[in-house]
């Protein structure tokens, strides 16, 4: 399903729900806080874009990002 259709689905039909989490400093594990969060608008769009990029294996390492930035500034 394409991103615009997913966005309409989550805005109009079924809300996109995220469970709240936080890192427990003592155990080092992520724990559920019991909070429920419903992203909307641009935030939901960004989450859907990121999800699509992960599914397409558009994952960049920090070395790739910094290498491209360095190339851009070295050319100028």
DRENDO-1510 file (C-alpha; in Angstrom, 1 decimal, always signed):
<recs>
REC; n; res; u; v; w
REC; 1; UNK; +0.0; +0.0; +0.0 .
REC; 2; UNK; +1.4; +3.4; -0.9 .
REC; 3; UNK; +2.2; +6.1; +1.6 .
REC; 4; UNK; -0.7; +8.5; +0.8 .
REC; 5; UNK; -3.2; +5.7; +1.2 .
REC; 6; UNK; -1.7; +4.6; +4.5 .
REC; 7; UNK; -1.8; +8.2; +5.7 .
REC; 8; UNK; -5.5; +8.6; +4.8 .
REC; 9; UNK; -6.2; +5.2; +6.4 .
REC; 10; UNK; -4.5; +6.2; +9.7 .
REC; 11; UNK; -6.0; +9.7; +9.8 .
REC; 12; UNK; -9.6; +8.8; +8.8 .
REC; 13; UNK; -10.3; +5.1; +9.5 .
REC; 14; UNK; -8.0; +3.6; +12.1 .
REC; 15; UNK; -5.6; +5.7; +14.3 .
REC; 16; UNK; -1.9; +4.9; +14.3 .
REC; 17; UNK; -1.1; +4.0; +17.9 .
REC; 18; UNK; +2.4; +4.0; +19.4 .
REC; 19; UNK; +3.0; +2.7; +22.9 .
REC; 20; UNK; +5.1; +4.9; +25.1 .
REC; 21; UNK; +8.5; +3.5; +26.1 .
REC; 22; UNK; +11.5; +4.6; +28.1 .
REC; 23; UNK; +15.0; +3.3; +28.9 .
REC; 24; UNK; +15.4; +1.9; +32.4 .
REC; 25; UNK; +18.9; +3.0; +33.5 .
REC; 26; UNK; +19.3; +0.2; +36.0 .
REC; 27; UNK; +18.4; -2.7; +33.8 .
REC; 28; UNK; +19.4; -1.2; +30.5 .
REC; 29; UNK; +16.2; -2.4; +28.9 .
REC; 30; UNK; +13.4; -0.5; +27.2 .
REC; 31; UNK; +10.2; -0.7; +29.3 .
REC; 32; UNK; +6.5; +0.1; +28.4 .
REC; 33; UNK; +5.3; +3.3; +30.2 .
REC; 34; UNK; +1.6; +2.5; +29.6 .
REC; 35; UNK; +1.1; +5.7; +27.7 .
REC; 36; UNK; -0.6; +5.6; +24.3 .
REC; 37; UNK; +0.4; +8.2; +21.6 .
REC; 38; UNK; -1.3; +9.0; +18.3 .
REC; 39; UNK; +0.9; +10.8; +15.9 .
REC; 40; UNK; -0.9; +13.1; +13.3 .
REC; 41; UNK; -0.1; +15.3; +10.4 .
REC; 42; UNK; +3.5; +15.8; +9.4 .
REC; 43; UNK; +4.7; +13.5; +12.2 .
REC; 44; UNK; +2.6; +10.6; +10.9 .
REC; 45; UNK; +3.8; +11.3; +7.4 .
REC; 46; UNK; +7.4; +11.2; +8.5 .
REC; 47; UNK; +6.9; +7.9; +10.3 .
REC; 48; UNK; +5.3; +6.4; +7.2 .
REC; 49; UNK; +8.2; +7.7; +4.9 .
REC; 50; UNK; +10.7; +6.2; +7.3 .
REC; 51; UNK; +8.9; +2.8; +7.4 .
REC; 52; UNK; +8.8; +2.7; +3.5 .
REC; 53; UNK; +12.6; +3.5; +3.4 .
REC; 54; UNK; +13.4; +0.7; +5.8 .
REC; 55; UNK; +11.3; -1.7; +3.7 .
REC; 56; UNK; +13.2; -0.6; +0.6 .
REC; 57; UNK; +16.6; -1.0; +2.4 .
REC; 58; UNK; +17.3; +2.7; +2.1 .
REC; 59; UNK; +19.4; +2.6; +5.3 .
REC; 60; UNK; +22.4; +4.9; +5.5 .
REC; 61; UNK; +25.2; +4.4; +7.9 .
REC; 62; UNK; +26.8; +7.4; +9.6 .
REC; 63; UNK; +30.0; +6.9; +7.6 .
REC; 64; UNK; +28.0; +7.2; +4.3 .
REC; 65; UNK; +26.2; +10.4; +5.5 .
REC; 66; UNK; +29.4; +12.1; +6.7 .
REC; 67; UNK; +31.2; +10.9; +3.5 .
REC; 68; UNK; +28.6; +12.6; +1.3 .
REC; 69; UNK; +28.7; +15.8; +3.4 .
REC; 70; UNK; +32.5; +15.9; +3.2 .
REC; 71; UNK; +32.3; +15.4; -0.6 .
REC; 72; UNK; +29.9; +18.2; -1.0 .
REC; 73; UNK; +32.0; +20.7; +1.0 .
REC; 74; UNK; +35.3; +19.6; -0.5 .
REC; 75; UNK; +33.9; +20.4; -4.0 .
REC; 76; UNK; +33.1; +24.0; -3.0 .
</recs>
